[in-house]
Each structure stands twice: as structure tokens, then as C-alpha cells.
Amino acid sequence: MIATNLVSGERIARRRPWVSVATHVMLFALAYFTAYALRFDFELDSFRAWQFLVTVPLLVPVRLLVFWRWGMFRLYWHHVGFRDLIGLQSAVTLSSLLFVVVLYFMQLIPEMPRSVFILDWLLTVFFCGGVMYATRYVREMRSPFEPVAGRRTLLVGAGAGAEQLLRQTQHDREHDLSIVGIVDDDPSTHTHLLHGIPVLGSTRDMARLVARLRIELVVITVQHATKEQMRDLVERCSATGAEYKILPSLAEMLSGPEPGGRLREVRIEDLLGRQPVSLDLGPVAREVCGRTILITGAAGSIGSELARQLAAFRPARLILFERAETPLYFINLEIQRAHPQLDVIPAMGDVTDGNRVEHVIARYRPDYVFHAAAYKHVPMLEANIREAVRNNVLGTRNVAESAIRHSVRKFVLISTDKAVNPSSVMGATKRIAERILLGSTQCRTAATEFRVVRFGNVLGSDGSVIPLFQRQLAAGQPLTVTHPEVRRYFMTIPEAVQLVLQAAVLPEAAARISMLEMGEPVRILYLAEQMIRLSGLTPYKDVPIVFTGLRPGEKLDEELTSNVEATMPTVVEKIRLVNTDQGDVESFAFGLDRIDALVAIGSDQEVRDAIRGLVPEYSEFTPRIPFTDIEVPVGTTGTAAAVRRAAPPAVAPVGNSLETNKPGAANVARAS
């Protein structure tokens, strides 16, 4: 039975072009005859009847030829749109002009009434377009007796997003939405209909409309809202008590894990106001295509995204250098499945093992190296200073020296905003890594082109604050925030990697530090509050927030440039170049050798002193800042909670773990 249906479907599909041709032949003749009939008031004498019969065999083949060349017989009538109507008008116009030319050469043009050409053009467009749109209407129309199924849905925004969603629901009946209304803050849209759905009012009316219309789902269709607008929309949706979701952007539909797009939950990045990146990656594709690329730290957050995006540009070979076996296995499997034609090499190894680094680079001879391997957790590195230096400093030197020996064309270091006026070991070691690439004599004179890219925190990266909050919410524990006023710069992982790739090919960024534009800093307290709200809970009521005090090495605010650095724009709006003082080259080389020896035999304090010698702007970690009676604004509600905290402990716990930050460690801030 199934096989019979498939065969029948294939036969119909094969016949459809001929059905379309036959239909158009009849419509051409009908339109031409009607034009004659209208011109002569439906009273055709024998001469006009003869004229029609002689010229219609000339008109139909001309129209068929033009329509075939124009692709009109391949249109899918069930989904015909305005663009298809424009194509129809163009095809009719061109075929009418060719018809006039044919009549002229056959010396029939003097006897033809001019009005017949005009009437024929109008009627052909009307008949052909009418049949196509009638076919679409019959497919999409819903019987008045057909019961409306699906969740009662209210759309927020009467723009392009809402129009696309409504059109999709009309084309595809396999959905669970019953859209009953739209709200929009533009008064000019009120009382209007969008695909038959009324615009009922503004977003201020949402709570009333949800209750009156028994709305079960609210869908935010606004595509380009600012962070303030999105925060306001989410708050109003949350206040209705109904479930709310967001319509993905076109970029998400094309590149997401489920191409085609589905309604999704509102995510924290939707509230941060990060505008979508629109970059010309053509230069990246041209540089990378056919090259051999090595990524260190390839299984990390940035390294794995680098692998995904670079693989799409068809390099000859992609070497994934990583010391963590299981994450390396999965990213290798992912890239191989997505790009089976690509030669992917999973190379296990540690950047601190100079012999292994040398072996991999000597064997595969990469053209480009993206060095993303680094320790990055600030409190953890404060307690493990020698490992921080071994990995971030000596590991970088190992990779850079091997790249020079084997004539790697380009070397890109992934750095951090914490390297600016560093107050942590992590930031100081990354600043030393920058100086290794841009300040050492060996790197300056090498054929390898060295570049550095700085950016701040990335949303969803391993160990970042968002996954921590998610784990705490899932465990039913309080959310831990170090300080009410701590702020950080954030961007998404794909955005950061796109900008890294763009900076890697900018001609003016050679041997320079590129800084990615990070937008406005975001309060971590705000993130915590919004994470709670997006979980359907109320901050300080359903989920407490615990303030633990700044940890070793942490600042209240990160900086993008130091007082000895200046920035300048590039041709890419979101990338700036940093002019910085790399210091004395010989002193730096001596200090680097000294810190190498101290890592093996020195004390932690000696290593710290050596770091300070290489990074004069490095200051000791900031101790926990005690705070009492601090007024903490709670989100955008305008309320405040007085935070009282006990005196900080003598020894600060390492990390922001769930074990060290239990509710007993600090008083809980609650809204009064």
C-alpha cells in the first residue's frame, strides 16, 4: 500500500510540469479571446474572428517559450508569493513584446487593434495569477466548521517575525498553535489585521488579554529588540503567568542544531543586548581553504567552536591538539560527522610537553596555529600559581618556538581582558603570553606572523557563571554571587570566534593585539536574578542569592585597556587595535628564563615576584571586600534589598563551588 502511494506520488510529480503547461495554454488563449471580445463588445465579425484564429497560434508558442525560460512552469502554486507575481508580470510583458515583433515581421501588425495588446496583457496576468493564488487559497483555507486545535497563543510584535510565523502556521497544519491575537507597542498597528489575526493592543495590555482570552502561550516575535526592550518584554510576559517563548532569528534557524527553527525558551543572552554579528568571512574562507590548521585546547569552549567554524571553510587538514581524552574524542567525532571529507587529526598532548608539541608540528607542518589552550579559572590559579605559569606561559613559549622552527605562516593567541592591569595570576600569565609573542626578539624576527586577540567572558563557556547558576538552580540551592556590584563583559562563544577569525586575517592586525568590542558590562547580580526569572521563579522569594565576597584575584570591574595602552579602529566595526608598551626585550628574555627555573625549584612567592618583574602593572590579588548595609537594586523592579554579610573568613575558599558557598557561609539577601 505504501509502495503504491509512493509510485502514484512520483507519477503525479512527473506530470505536474505538463499539467502546468496545459493550464497555461488554455489561460493564454482564454485571455487573448476575452481581450478581442471586450474590444469589440462581444460582436466579432468574420474578419476579426479570422484574425484571432490566425494570430493565437503565434501568441501561445511565444508565451510558452518565455514562460519556460523564466521558470514559470516550475513554480510551486501552493506557496506562490509576491515575488512570483512580479516574475509573472515580467514574463507576460516580455512575451507580449515578442508577440508584437512577430506580428510586425509577418506584416500583420497594421490590422491589429492596439487596445487588444493592453487588454491581453492585463487579462493574462489576471488569469494566470488568479489560478495560482486560488490554488494557494484552497490549500490554506480552513473550513468554518473545522475545530480550532492547539494552544491559544498571543504574539508579541506585529512585524516581520509575526508575519513569517503566521504564514508558516497557515502553510503547515502540523503545529500546536492557535494564534488568537497580537500585541504591539506601535499605535498605528492597533485594530489592524495581520493574515486575519487582529492586533489587540499594546504590550501593557498583555496581562488583561491573557486572562480574557485564556491564553496558554505567549510568543515574542520581535527580531531586533534592544536589551532594555527585551528585558521589559520578558518581565511583562512573566507577569502574565502564561508560558512564554521566543521566535528564533533567521541566523539561528540556519545555523542552529535544528535547522528550520523552532520556538525556544528565552535565554539569558537574549537579555544582554548583544546585537547579532554580521561579518564578511570571505577573506577567512579564502585564507583557510586548502591549508593545514592546528588548534591547541581544541576541546575547550573556544577551541571547539574554532574547530567547528574553521571546518566549514574546507581546510586541507584540521589538527585538534588537546590533553583531555574524552572531550577530544567527542569534538573529533562531531567534526568528522559534520565534514566527512575533511582530514581531522585528533592529537593528544599537553602544551607544557615541548617534545610532544615539537613532534606534532614537525609531522603535520601546519600553516596556521590557533593557540586556545590555557588555564583560566582565576581563584584556582591563585592557589596553583606554578601550574598557571607552566601552562599559560611556558606552554605558550613551547608552541611559539616550535611554530618558528617549522615556519608556521600565522600564529593567533587567544588572550583575555584580564591581562589588562592584571590583579590575578591568570591575567598576569596571559599578559606574559602576549609579550612572548609580540615582545620577544625571536618572535619579532621570525617569518611567522604573530597576532593576539583579547576578549572578555563568553556565555556558556566551561566553568563560567551561567552553567554554575544552572547547576545551582537544578540542585535547588541558592545562587552565589561574589559581590552585588561586580560587573563583567560578556559575548557569545560563536560571536567571539567569528571575531577572532576576522582579526586573524585583518592586514592591519599583524603583530598587534586586537581587542573585540564587548558592549556594556553586565552586573553578575542581574544575571542571577534573570536566570531565576527565566526558570519561572521569583528572586529572593523562591530562590535566595548568597553574596560570598570577592575571591582572590578578582576585581569588581574588568578593564579593556590599561593606562599605558591606546586603541585605534579597524575596518571591522567590532575590532580595535591596541597599542601597548612591550617593555625591554632583553630584560623580558632574562625574566622568562628565570621564571622557567623557578617553576621547577622556587617557592610560590618567588614565582609571584618573578611574574611581577615581567608584568610591572600586576598587583597582588584583591582580598575579599567586606560589605555591610549595601543597598542592592534588584533587577528592573526598582526594589532594593539590604545585604548584610558576616566578616570574611581568614582564608578565602578556592573557587565558587557548591560546597564552599552553602547558605550558612553568608547571610541571604531577600527583598523586603
C-alpha positions as MATLAB code, in Angstrom:
seq = 'MIATNLVSGERIARRRPWVSVATHVMLFALAYFTAYALRFDFELDSFRAWQFLVTVPLLVPVRLLVFWRWGMFRLYWHHVGFRDLIGLQSAVTLSSLLFVVVLYFMQLIPEMPRSVFILDWLLTVFFCGGVMYATRYVREMRSPFEPVAGRRTLLVGAGAGAEQLLRQTQHDREHDLSIVGIVDDDPSTHTHLLHGIPVLGSTRDMARLVARLRIELVVITVQHATKEQMRDLVERCSATGAEYKILPSLAEMLSGPEPGGRLREVRIEDLLGRQPVSLDLGPVAREVCGRTILITGAAGSIGSELARQLAAFRPARLILFERAETPLYFINLEIQRAHPQLDVIPAMGDVTDGNRVEHVIARYRPDYVFHAAAYKHVPMLEANIREAVRNNVLGTRNVAESAIRHSVRKFVLISTDKAVNPSSVMGATKRIAERILLGSTQCRTAATEFRVVRFGNVLGSDGSVIPLFQRQLAAGQPLTVTHPEVRRYFMTIPEAVQLVLQAAVLPEAAARISMLEMGEPVRILYLAEQMIRLSGLTPYKDVPIVFTGLRPGEKLDEELTSNVEATMPTVVEKIRLVNTDQGDVESFAFGLDRIDALVAIGSDQEVRDAIRGLVPEYSEFTPRIPFTDIEVPVGTTGTAAAVRRAAPPAVAPVGNSLETNKPGAANVARAS';
ca = [
       0.000    0.000    0.000;
       2.786    2.418    0.964;
       4.759    1.492   -2.158;
       1.651    2.100   -4.345;
       1.145    5.537   -2.822;
       4.794    6.424   -3.402;
       4.589    5.360   -7.059;
       1.407    7.384   -7.532;
       3.049   10.390   -5.924;
       6.043   10.087   -8.236;
       3.792    9.876  -11.312;
       1.871   12.961  -10.263;
       5.125   14.797   -9.613;
       6.368   13.902  -13.107;
       3.093   15.073  -14.706;
       2.838   18.364  -12.854;
       5.009   20.412  -15.288;
       2.849   19.240  -18.219;
      -0.311   19.969  -16.295;
       1.053   23.467  -15.681;
       1.899   23.891  -19.385;
      -1.554   22.712  -20.492;
      -3.248   25.003  -17.992;
      -1.246   27.983  -19.189;
      -2.035   27.223  -22.852;
      -5.744   27.398  -22.053;
      -5.310   30.561  -19.990;
      -3.286   32.280  -22.765;
      -5.952   31.504  -25.346;
      -8.774   32.475  -22.983;
      -7.156   35.808  -22.093;
      -6.490   36.600  -25.785;
     -10.039   35.725  -26.825;
     -11.511   37.729  -23.953;
      -9.380   40.720  -24.964;
     -10.868   40.521  -28.507;
     -14.376   40.085  -27.149;
     -14.083   43.090  -24.829;
     -12.543   45.252  -27.567;
     -15.439   44.564  -29.960;
     -18.230   44.340  -27.342;
     -18.545   40.561  -27.843;
     -19.553   41.059  -31.514;
     -16.774   39.603  -33.653;
     -17.261   39.810  -37.397;
     -15.749   37.248  -39.724;
     -12.563   39.270  -40.286;
     -11.853   39.684  -36.570;
     -12.633   36.013  -35.935;
     -10.197   35.079  -38.743;
      -7.605   37.487  -37.283;
      -7.914   35.861  -33.873;
      -7.614   32.345  -35.274;
      -4.518   33.277  -37.297;
      -2.657   35.093  -34.509;
      -3.452   32.907  -31.492;
      -1.144   30.089  -32.781;
       1.613   32.702  -32.862;
       0.925   34.092  -29.397;
       0.747   30.812  -27.467;
       4.187   29.424  -28.503;
       5.830   32.797  -27.804;
       4.320   32.918  -24.327;
       5.212   29.270  -23.685;
       8.826   29.864  -24.679;
       9.207   32.935  -22.451;
       7.397   31.316  -19.528;
       9.620   28.228  -19.823;
      12.805   30.322  -19.932;
      11.502   32.402  -16.997;
      10.875   29.290  -14.880;
       7.146   29.943  -14.507;
       6.238   26.284  -15.064;
       8.373   25.256  -12.061;
       6.536   27.438   -9.556;
       5.001   25.721   -6.547;
       1.477   27.145   -6.641;
       0.703   26.091   -3.085;
       3.265   28.612   -1.830;
       3.102   31.309   -4.513;
       4.030   34.781   -3.247;
       4.543   38.393   -4.250;
       7.943   37.697   -5.817;
       6.300   35.108   -8.079;
       3.696   37.681   -9.128;
       6.488   40.078  -10.137;
       8.059   37.264  -12.172;
       4.693   36.592  -13.835;
       4.315   40.241  -14.846;
       7.832   40.276  -16.276;
       7.230   37.102  -18.301;
       3.907   38.381  -19.680;
       5.452   41.746  -20.588;
       8.392   40.196  -22.429;
       6.226   37.676  -24.296;
       3.796   40.433  -25.328;
       6.659   42.482  -26.772;
       7.996   39.449  -28.676;
       4.483   38.773  -29.973;
       4.341   42.316  -31.365;
       7.707   41.774  -33.067;
       6.481   38.501  -34.661;
       3.337   40.221  -35.963;
       5.434   43.038  -37.389;
       7.669   40.700  -39.400;
       4.617   38.783  -40.631;
       3.050   42.090  -41.714;
       0.009   41.548  -39.517;
       0.613   44.438  -37.160;
      -1.210   47.169  -39.180;
      -4.529   45.383  -38.874;
      -4.238   44.679  -35.098;
      -6.148   46.906  -32.676;
      -3.665   48.378  -30.161;
      -6.099   48.012  -27.262;
      -6.117   44.211  -27.733;
      -2.447   44.072  -26.672;
      -3.149   46.025  -23.474;
      -6.276   44.033  -22.608;
      -4.473   40.760  -23.361;
      -1.568   41.733  -21.031;
      -3.949   42.606  -18.190;
      -6.110   39.517  -18.615;
      -3.140   37.127  -18.898;
      -1.692   38.435  -15.627;
      -5.144   38.264  -14.032;
      -5.985   34.735  -15.188;
      -2.558   33.155  -14.558;
      -2.048   34.926  -11.245;
      -5.629   34.211  -10.186;
      -5.273   30.482  -10.776;
      -2.010   30.337   -8.791;
      -3.373   32.279   -5.830;
      -6.649   30.351   -5.926;
      -4.661   27.128   -5.625;
      -2.837   28.509   -2.580;
      -6.094   29.744   -1.063;
      -7.818   26.382   -1.431;
      -4.879   24.679    0.280;
      -4.667   27.140    3.159;
      -8.324   27.927    3.821;
      -9.860   26.413    6.900;
     -13.433   25.257    6.984;
     -15.631   27.330    9.337;
     -16.843   24.049   10.793;
     -13.319   22.742   11.421;
     -12.493   22.837   15.152;
      -9.543   25.035   16.123;
      -6.857   22.912   17.795;
      -3.688   23.834   19.617;
      -2.686   26.086   22.461;
      -4.273   29.517   22.471;
      -1.381   31.807   21.586;
      -0.713   35.540   21.757;
       2.058   37.056   19.615;
       4.187   39.955   20.835;
       5.145   42.193   17.919;
       3.321   42.772   14.628;
       6.450   42.915   12.475;
       8.216   40.588   10.061;
       8.709   37.853   12.673;
       4.983   37.628   13.414;
       4.140   37.692    9.703;
       6.543   34.816    8.999;
       5.215   32.749   11.887;
       1.594   33.311   10.839;
       2.393   32.419    7.241;
       4.162   29.253    8.379;
       1.222   28.165   10.534;
      -1.088   28.669    7.552;
       1.129   26.593    5.261;
       1.763   23.821    7.767;
      -1.097   22.372    9.775;
       1.267   20.172   11.803;
       1.623   22.544   14.741;
       0.013   23.066   18.119;
      -0.592   26.829   17.927;
      -3.960   28.524   17.772;
      -2.998   32.180   17.358;
      -5.838   34.382   18.568;
      -4.239   37.836   18.726;
      -1.228   40.108   18.537;
       0.041   42.937   20.743;
       2.363   45.683   19.544;
       3.501   48.974   21.055;
       3.088   50.813   17.743;
      -0.365   52.502   17.951;
      -0.665   52.578   14.149;
      -0.967   48.769   14.107;
      -3.849   48.600   16.569;
      -7.189   47.300   15.200;
      -5.419   46.112   12.015;
      -5.352   42.503   10.828;
      -2.203   40.530   10.002;
      -3.093   37.428    7.965;
      -6.531   37.644    9.547;
      -5.262   37.901   13.143;
      -6.190   41.154   14.947;
      -3.710   43.441   16.704;
      -5.498   43.812   20.045;
      -3.400   46.452   21.816;
      -0.003   47.188   23.307;
       2.249   45.049   25.487;
       0.871   46.884   28.535;
      -2.419   45.084   27.854;
      -0.860   41.609   27.885;
      -1.902   40.590   31.395;
      -5.526   41.603   30.738;
      -5.645   39.936   27.321;
      -4.062   36.707   28.579;
      -6.747   36.438   31.262;
      -9.665   37.425   28.993;
      -8.676   35.257   26.019;
      -7.480   32.294   28.132;
      -4.021   32.476   26.541;
      -1.779   29.467   27.192;
       1.362   30.598   25.316;
       2.921   33.993   24.587;
       5.454   34.148   21.722;
       7.918   37.046   21.426;
       8.403   37.636   17.689;
      10.379   40.897   17.938;
      13.587   40.260   15.969;
      15.822   43.234   16.768;
      14.901   44.445   20.239;
      17.416   46.325   22.379;
      18.389   44.845   25.727;
      16.085   47.300   27.523;
      13.161   46.406   25.263;
      13.768   42.668   25.638;
      14.049   42.907   29.418;
      10.770   44.827   29.519;
       9.036   42.293   27.256;
      10.239   39.353   29.327;
       9.070   40.985   32.552;
       5.627   41.632   31.097;
       5.383   38.106   29.716;
       6.435   36.690   33.064;
       3.823   38.798   34.844;
       1.011   37.208   32.804;
       1.631   33.805   34.371;
       1.433   32.123   30.948;
       4.244   30.173   29.341;
       6.339   32.350   27.049;
       8.831   31.596   24.299;
      10.788   33.449   21.636;
      10.900   33.102   17.855;
      14.483   32.340   16.752;
      16.211   34.731   14.392;
      16.966   33.709   10.814;
      20.643   33.205   11.712;
      19.653   30.727   14.443;
      17.303   28.913   12.078;
      20.084   28.459    9.537;
      22.930   27.549   11.874;
      21.229   26.030   14.905;
      21.218   22.356   15.848;
      17.735   22.038   14.362;
      17.769   23.909   11.027;
      14.361   25.290   10.169;
      13.911   26.816   13.577;
      11.519   26.148   16.439;
      10.103   28.291   19.179;
      12.568   28.189   22.039;
      12.843   29.319   25.613;
      14.079   32.839   26.287;
      17.797   32.611   27.104;
      19.953   34.879   29.189;
      21.836   36.125   26.109;
      18.546   37.471   24.734;
      18.522   39.958   27.630;
      22.099   41.180   27.260;
      21.515   43.302   24.176;
      24.275   41.686   22.120;
      23.450   42.581   18.520;
      23.989   39.735   16.049;
      27.384   39.762   14.377;
      27.282   40.337   10.627;
      30.810   39.840    9.319;
      32.286   39.240    5.915;
      34.086   35.945    6.442;
      35.009   35.670    2.776;
      38.641   36.655    3.461;
      38.796   33.977    6.174;
      37.496   31.347    3.773;
      39.997   32.341    1.109;
      42.931   32.195    3.550;
      41.945   28.967    5.267;
      40.733   26.891    2.318;
      43.236   24.164    1.486;
      45.502   24.948    4.467;
      46.603   22.871    7.436;
      45.370   24.290   10.748;
      46.374   23.388   14.296;
      44.165   24.309   17.263;
      45.529   23.885   20.782;
      42.978   23.397   23.537;
      40.699   22.112   20.777;
      38.153   20.515   23.098;
      37.591   23.634   25.202;
      34.777   26.133   24.735;
      36.664   28.427   22.366;
      38.846   25.733   20.796;
      35.904   23.511   19.874;
      33.961   26.416   18.350;
      37.066   27.399   16.402;
      37.178   23.847   15.072;
      33.506   23.956   14.050;
      33.753   27.263   12.221;
      37.121   26.602   10.586;
      35.985   23.187    9.352;
      33.254   24.909    7.327;
      35.912   26.760    5.299;
      37.288   23.483    3.868;
      40.866   23.409    5.140;
      43.046   20.583    3.869;
      43.654   19.281    7.399;
      42.471   20.170   10.890;
      44.676   19.111   13.813;
      42.900   19.066   17.185;
      45.569   19.260   19.901;
      44.133   18.531   23.345;
      45.214   16.733   26.502;
      41.712   15.758   27.764;
      40.941   12.434   26.101;
      37.144   12.254   26.361;
      36.358   15.835   25.223;
      38.850   15.389   22.366;
      37.102   12.181   21.322;
      33.710   13.894   21.119;
      34.807   17.039   19.265;
      36.749   14.883   16.799;
      33.651   12.726   16.265;
      31.461   15.810   15.806;
      33.733   17.415   13.215;
      34.214   14.163   11.286;
      30.466   13.561   11.104;
      29.715   17.127   10.018;
      32.573   17.241    7.473;
      33.343   13.682    6.333;
      35.571   14.949    3.507;
      37.864   16.814    5.940;
      41.076   15.226    7.229;
      40.701   15.635   11.022;
      43.641   14.629   13.231;
      42.991   14.189   16.986;
      46.405   14.792   18.570;
      46.550   14.103   22.295;
      49.181   16.127   24.091;
      49.997   18.874   26.565;
      51.409   22.244   25.529;
      53.771   22.049   28.520;
      55.367   18.976   26.924;
      57.749   20.622   24.480;
      58.738   17.333   22.860;
      55.138   16.414   22.077;
      54.397   19.887   20.702;
      57.517   19.696   18.531;
      56.582   16.223   17.269;
      53.051   17.259   16.217;
      54.083   20.496   14.499;
      57.069   18.865   12.775;
      54.937   15.992   11.496;
      51.917   17.917   10.189;
      53.568   21.266    9.322;
      50.525   23.497    9.981;
      50.095   26.763    8.083;
      48.114   28.329   10.921;
      48.114   27.819   14.681;
      45.269   28.998   16.914;
      46.538   28.790   20.484;
      43.494   28.486   22.747;
      44.987   26.142   25.372;
      45.110   27.919   28.741;
      44.148   27.684   32.373;
      41.534   30.358   33.002;
      39.842   29.983   36.410;
      41.031   32.934   38.458;
      40.727   31.586   42.048;
      42.031   28.160   41.054;
      45.196   29.635   39.589;
      45.766   31.791   42.676;
      46.082   28.558   44.630;
      48.151   26.823   41.929;
      50.482   29.547   40.741;
      53.254   27.353   39.369;
      50.844   25.321   37.243;
      49.403   28.572   35.937;
      52.845   29.710   34.806;
      53.753   26.273   33.453;
      50.645   26.092   31.253;
      49.896   29.685   30.266;
      53.473   30.978   29.971;
      55.822   28.083   29.270;
      53.216   26.221   27.216;
      52.737   29.283   25.019;
      56.504   29.603   24.591;
      56.770   25.921   23.600;
      54.145   26.281   20.869;
      55.520   29.622   19.624;
      59.133   28.373   19.400;
      58.096   25.228   17.577;
      55.970   27.322   15.193;
      59.027   29.463   14.409;
      61.263   26.445   13.812;
      58.818   24.957   11.319;
      57.856   28.200    9.546;
      54.200   28.353   10.530;
      52.692   31.190    8.494;
      50.438   32.650   11.168;
      50.051   32.194   14.930;
      46.976   33.549   16.766;
      46.894   33.682   20.574;
      43.532   33.774   22.363;
      44.008   36.219   25.242;
      41.707   37.872   27.775;
      40.693   41.247   29.141;
      42.081   40.055   32.476;
      45.563   40.658   31.015;
      44.886   44.406   31.326;
      46.259   45.765   34.627;
      46.104   42.201   35.980;
      45.188   41.633   39.600;
      45.275   37.846   39.245;
      47.866   35.242   38.376;
      45.673   34.186   35.492;
      45.631   37.682   33.985;
      49.343   38.209   34.579;
      50.293   34.928   32.904;
      48.174   35.783   29.882;
      49.881   39.189   29.701;
      53.258   37.419   29.720;
      51.992   35.163   26.922;
      51.119   38.275   24.920;
      54.620   39.649   25.447;
      56.183   36.334   24.411;
      54.507   36.622   21.010;
      54.829   40.343   20.403;
      57.769   41.433   22.536;
      60.475   38.775   22.339;
      63.348   39.204   19.893;
      62.946   35.706   18.485;
      59.270   36.240   17.628;
      59.866   39.702   16.178;
      62.467   38.448   13.720;
      60.689   35.205   12.802;
      58.956   34.571    9.497;
      55.879   33.517   11.457;
      53.283   36.275   11.816;
      52.085   36.538   15.433;
      48.747   38.013   16.451;
      46.910   38.356   19.765;
      43.148   38.617   20.251;
      41.677   39.815   23.559;
      38.082   39.463   24.714;
      36.135   39.079   27.933;
      33.863   36.383   29.333;
      31.906   34.155   26.984;
      28.407   32.979   27.812;
      28.126   29.269   28.419;
      31.852   28.507   28.404;
      33.122   25.737   30.657;
      33.229   26.979   34.228;
      31.567   30.325   33.506;
      28.920   31.792   35.740;
      25.881   30.787   33.642;
      26.447   26.985   33.834;
      27.199   27.424   37.548;
      23.870   29.178   38.095;
      22.104   26.463   36.089;
      23.603   23.725   38.249;
      22.677   25.569   41.429;
      19.083   26.065   40.247;
      18.805   22.401   39.246;
      20.074   21.366   42.691;
      17.622   23.683   44.452;
      20.456   25.661   46.035;
      20.922   29.419   46.446;
      22.713   31.256   43.673;
      26.134   32.503   44.733;
      27.360   35.941   43.682;
      30.686   37.303   44.879;
      29.624   40.940   45.270;
      26.499   42.987   44.466;
      28.430   45.405   42.265;
      30.701   43.037   40.344;
      30.433   43.530   36.565;
      31.794   41.618   33.629;
      31.875   41.900   29.832;
      30.097   39.085   28.004;
      29.717   37.797   24.467;
      28.519   34.516   22.983;
      31.009   31.827   22.005;
      30.126   31.857   18.254;
      30.369   35.661   18.193;
      33.755   35.625   19.908;
      35.126   33.030   17.488;
      33.830   34.873   14.419;
      35.612   37.999   15.594;
      38.788   36.006   16.326;
      38.759   34.658   12.771;
      38.139   38.123   11.387;
      41.009   39.564   13.438;
      43.227   36.732   12.196;
      43.002   37.962    8.598;
      42.932   41.748    9.079;
      46.086   43.122    7.397;
      46.477   45.910    9.954;
      46.290   43.440   12.875;
      49.613   41.771   12.025;
      51.977   41.696   15.037;
      49.377   43.576   17.063;
      46.834   42.998   19.810;
      43.252   43.008   18.553;
      40.553   43.804   21.079;
      36.986   42.672   20.480;
      34.229   45.168   21.170;
      32.402   43.800   24.212;
      29.491   46.211   24.593;
      28.453   47.295   28.065;
      29.498   45.380   31.201;
      26.760   43.376   32.891;
      26.206   43.013   36.626;
      26.506   39.388   37.733;
      23.699   40.043   40.222;
      21.431   40.963   37.311;
      22.349   37.695   35.567;
      21.493   35.743   38.699;
      18.113   37.461   39.043;
      17.236   36.915   35.390;
      18.302   33.257   35.499;
      15.858   32.762   38.353;
      13.065   34.571   36.497;
      13.653   32.587   33.312;
      13.222   29.438   35.401;
       9.726   30.623   36.315;
      10.722   31.545   39.871;
      10.990   34.782   41.836;
      14.390   36.056   43.036;
      14.804   36.377   46.806;
      11.442   34.673   47.326;
      11.679   31.267   45.656;
      15.464   31.265   45.261;
      17.828   33.176   47.578;
      21.026   34.830   46.386;
      24.094   34.467   48.575;
      26.899   37.059   48.468;
      30.252   35.450   49.186;
      32.684   38.351   48.762;
      35.324   38.848   46.083;
      37.669   35.904   45.725;
      41.455   36.055   45.366;
      42.498   37.785   42.168;
      39.051   39.171   41.326;
      38.144   42.774   40.511;
      34.806   44.481   40.760;
      35.167   45.605   37.130;
      37.339   44.359   34.305;
      39.195   46.781   32.028;
      39.625   46.697   28.275;
      42.788   48.829   28.156;
      45.391   49.939   30.702;
      46.635   53.478   31.293;
      49.667   52.745   29.080;
      47.588   51.424   26.198;
      45.628   53.169   23.463;
      43.241   51.765   20.874;
      42.515   52.590   17.273;
      39.674   51.489   14.977;
      39.902   48.979   12.142;
      37.788   48.420    9.060;
      35.777   45.934   11.129;
      33.451   47.825   13.447;
      33.751   45.423   16.390;
      37.535   45.063   16.335;
      40.031   47.643   17.590;
      43.816   47.521   17.698;
      45.720   48.050   20.957;
      48.970   49.984   21.078;
      50.890   48.852   24.130;
      54.399   49.092   25.556;
      56.098   45.679   25.332;
      58.972   46.795   27.593;
      62.669   45.989   27.347;
      63.266   42.896   25.226;
      66.489   41.734   26.917;
      65.101   42.131   30.448;
      61.999   40.219   29.404;
      64.070   37.342   27.999;
      66.105   37.158   31.209;
      62.946   37.221   33.354;
      61.372   34.494   31.261;
      64.351   32.197   31.761;
      64.306   32.957   35.482;
      60.601   32.149   35.857;
      61.166   28.904   33.942;
      63.728   27.832   36.543;
      61.589   28.979   39.493;
      58.624   26.896   38.358;
      60.752   23.808   38.950;
      62.569   24.746   42.163;
      61.230   28.039   43.507;
      58.564   28.874   46.061;
      55.159   30.283   45.170;
      56.198   33.719   46.422;
      59.362   33.653   44.302;
      57.293   32.772   41.253;
      54.869   35.582   42.077;
      57.752   38.039   42.389;
      59.106   36.862   39.052;
      55.701   37.434   37.463;
      55.715   40.977   38.824;
      59.123   41.516   37.272;
      57.726   40.580   33.858;
      54.422   42.426   34.321;
      55.113   45.619   36.332;
      51.407   46.592   36.275;
      50.488   43.349   38.050;
      49.226   43.934   41.571;
      48.604   41.333   44.247;
      45.196   39.719   44.299;
      42.420   41.831   45.759;
      41.286   40.460   49.117;
      37.638   39.928   49.753;
      35.884   43.252   50.165;
      33.681   43.180   53.259;
      30.349   44.877   52.736;
      27.598   45.752   55.169;
      24.324   47.598   54.692;
      24.845   47.872   50.921;
      21.728   48.763   49.003;
      21.398   46.273   46.151;
      18.983   47.169   43.333;
      17.001   44.079   42.405;
      16.784   43.765   38.638;
      14.490   46.259   36.991;
      11.738   46.165   39.603;
      13.084   49.174   41.430;
      13.045   47.456   44.815;
      16.128   47.019   46.939;
      17.431   44.553   49.452;
      19.788   45.404   52.288;
      22.688   42.990   52.221;
      24.415   42.152   55.463;
      27.404   39.893   55.441;
      29.473   38.435   58.230;
      33.198   39.247   58.436;
      35.182   37.436   55.720;
      36.927   34.233   56.733;
      40.657   34.264   57.332;
      41.305   32.004   54.351;
      39.214   32.509   51.228;
      37.860   29.294   49.730;
      39.172   28.377   46.314;
      36.629   28.622   43.519;
      32.914   29.267   43.683;
      31.965   25.688   44.365;
      28.648   24.479   45.661;
      30.378   23.045   48.732;
      32.149   26.198   49.928;
      29.237   28.537   49.250;
      26.423   26.974   51.198;
      23.703   29.190   52.659;
      25.448   29.200   56.007;
      28.527   30.886   54.564;
      26.776   34.195   54.158;
      23.544   35.890   55.019;
      20.898   35.593   52.355;
      19.616   38.751   50.680;
      15.858   38.822   50.368;
      13.525   41.513   49.082;
      11.580   43.131   51.860;
];
